[in-house]
């Protein structure tokens, strides 16, 4: 098993960040650009990966009371991950993304995963900034 994790501080309250991250209709705004999530009967979802043009059966669980999203492959158990939002001082939040590749054959490697995690966190921060700016103005 291989695990990867990245964290980023965001300039908004934890509830606002979590609401943005957990919005099923807006997942594409912060997930890696090559991934698209289509809800089935939740927690079941289908994940489409542009790079391979493959659809994967997956599960996505939202735990608002913990400000946490959890996901993973449904049929083969090869992949899992979570996003956790925690409030910190002065109305900011820390967001942590964690990925576990249980089957090494599905691990695209440290460089690609690290880039995807960093990009996803940056995209989520941009969406949070847009939402906070729109609410303020």
Secondary structure as UniProt FT lines:
FT   STRAND          2..10
FT   HELIX           14..22
FT   HELIX           24..29
FT   TURN            33..34
FT   STRAND          35..39
FT   TURN            42..43
FT   STRAND          44..49
FT   TURN            50..53
FT   STRAND          54..63
FT   HELIX           64..66
FT   STRAND          68..73
FT   STRAND          79..87
FT   HELIX           89..91
FT   STRAND          93..101
FT   HELIX           104..106
FT   HELIX           110..136
//
